[in-house]
């Protein structure tokens, strides 16, 4: 009886780990906070992103690369943020290229986050 109980417990723990991987770990407030060094560029006041901004973008790119659920969470976060704040969308679209980062999460209010 003890053997079947321990196998059942191992199966439940394994299932929890597998299911847990499908949920996003990133919080929108944390992602937006990370982009604070980019504020001047994203709002259109600065002509180029700062070095600190690019470090933050690289960090977010690493998060986005971690899992599809994180990419979707970041996408939805950026989509909602772009609707709320007066972000210069041209600057936002250029940010990954200017920071030499390959990120598949757009900062755009019209992006379809489910397609990621």
C-alpha positions as CSV (number, residue, x, y, z in Angstrom):
1,X,0.0,0.0,0.0
2,X,2.9,2.4,0.8
3,X,4.4,1.8,-2.6
4,X,1.2,2.8,-4.5
5,X,0.8,5.8,-2.3
6,X,4.3,7.1,-3.0
7,X,3.8,6.5,-6.8
8,X,0.6,8.4,-6.7
9,X,2.3,11.3,-4.8
10,X,5.2,11.3,-7.3
11,X,2.6,11.4,-10.2
12,X,0.8,14.3,-8.6
13,X,4.0,16.3,-8.0
14,X,5.1,15.6,-11.6
15,X,1.7,16.7,-12.9
16,X,1.9,19.9,-10.9
17,X,5.3,20.7,-12.2
18,X,4.2,20.1,-15.8
19,X,1.0,22.1,-15.5
20,X,2.9,24.9,-13.6
21,X,5.2,25.4,-16.5
22,X,2.3,26.5,-18.7
23,X,1.6,29.5,-16.5
24,X,3.3,32.8,-16.8
25,X,5.8,33.8,-14.1
26,X,6.2,37.4,-15.1
27,X,4.0,40.1,-13.6
28,X,3.0,43.0,-15.7
29,X,3.8,45.6,-13.0
30,X,7.4,44.1,-12.9
31,X,7.7,44.3,-16.7
32,X,6.6,47.9,-16.8
33,X,8.9,48.8,-14.0
34,X,11.8,47.2,-15.9
35,X,11.1,49.6,-18.8
36,X,11.3,52.7,-16.6
37,X,14.8,53.4,-17.9
38,X,13.2,53.5,-21.4
39,X,10.6,56.1,-20.4
40,X,12.2,59.1,-22.2
41,X,12.6,57.1,-25.4
42,X,9.2,55.4,-25.3
43,X,7.4,58.7,-24.6
44,X,9.2,60.4,-27.5
45,X,11.5,62.8,-25.5
46,X,14.8,61.0,-26.2
47,X,16.1,60.3,-29.6
48,X,17.7,57.0,-28.6
49,X,17.4,54.5,-25.8
50,X,19.9,54.7,-23.0
51,X,22.3,51.9,-22.1
52,X,20.2,51.2,-19.0
53,X,17.1,50.9,-21.2
54,X,18.8,48.4,-23.4
55,X,19.9,46.3,-20.4
56,X,16.2,46.2,-19.3
57,X,15.1,45.3,-22.8
58,X,17.6,42.4,-22.8
59,X,16.3,41.2,-19.5
60,X,12.8,41.2,-20.8
61,X,13.9,39.4,-23.9
62,X,15.3,36.7,-21.7
63,X,12.0,36.4,-19.9
64,X,10.1,36.3,-23.2
65,X,12.4,33.5,-24.4
66,X,11.7,31.4,-21.3
67,X,8.2,30.2,-22.3
68,X,5.3,30.8,-24.5
69,X,3.1,31.8,-21.5
70,X,5.7,34.4,-20.5
71,X,5.7,35.8,-24.0
72,X,1.9,36.0,-24.0
73,X,1.9,37.6,-20.6
74,X,4.4,40.2,-21.7
75,X,2.6,40.8,-24.9
76,X,-0.7,41.4,-23.2
77,X,1.0,43.7,-20.6
78,X,2.6,45.8,-23.3
79,X,-0.6,45.9,-25.3
80,X,-2.5,47.1,-22.3
81,X,0.2,49.6,-21.4
82,X,0.4,51.0,-24.9
83,X,-3.4,51.7,-24.7
84,X,-3.0,53.5,-21.4
85,X,0.1,55.6,-21.8
86,X,1.0,58.0,-24.7
87,X,3.8,55.7,-26.0
88,X,5.5,56.7,-29.2
89,X,4.7,53.4,-31.1
90,X,7.4,54.0,-33.7
91,X,10.0,54.2,-30.9
92,X,8.6,51.2,-29.2
93,X,8.8,49.2,-32.4
94,X,12.4,50.2,-32.9
95,X,13.5,49.5,-29.4
96,X,14.5,45.8,-29.9
97,X,16.6,46.7,-33.0
98,X,18.3,49.7,-31.4
99,X,19.2,47.6,-28.3
100,X,20.4,44.7,-30.5
101,X,17.8,42.3,-29.0
102,X,15.7,39.7,-30.8
103,X,12.4,39.8,-29.0
104,X,9.1,38.5,-30.4
105,X,6.9,40.6,-28.2
106,X,5.5,43.8,-29.8
107,X,4.6,46.9,-27.9
108,X,1.5,47.7,-29.9
109,X,-2.1,48.1,-28.9
110,X,-3.3,46.1,-31.9
111,X,-1.1,43.0,-31.6
112,X,-2.7,39.6,-31.3
113,X,-1.0,38.1,-28.3
114,X,-2.7,34.7,-28.9
115,X,-0.6,34.3,-32.1
116,X,2.7,34.1,-30.2
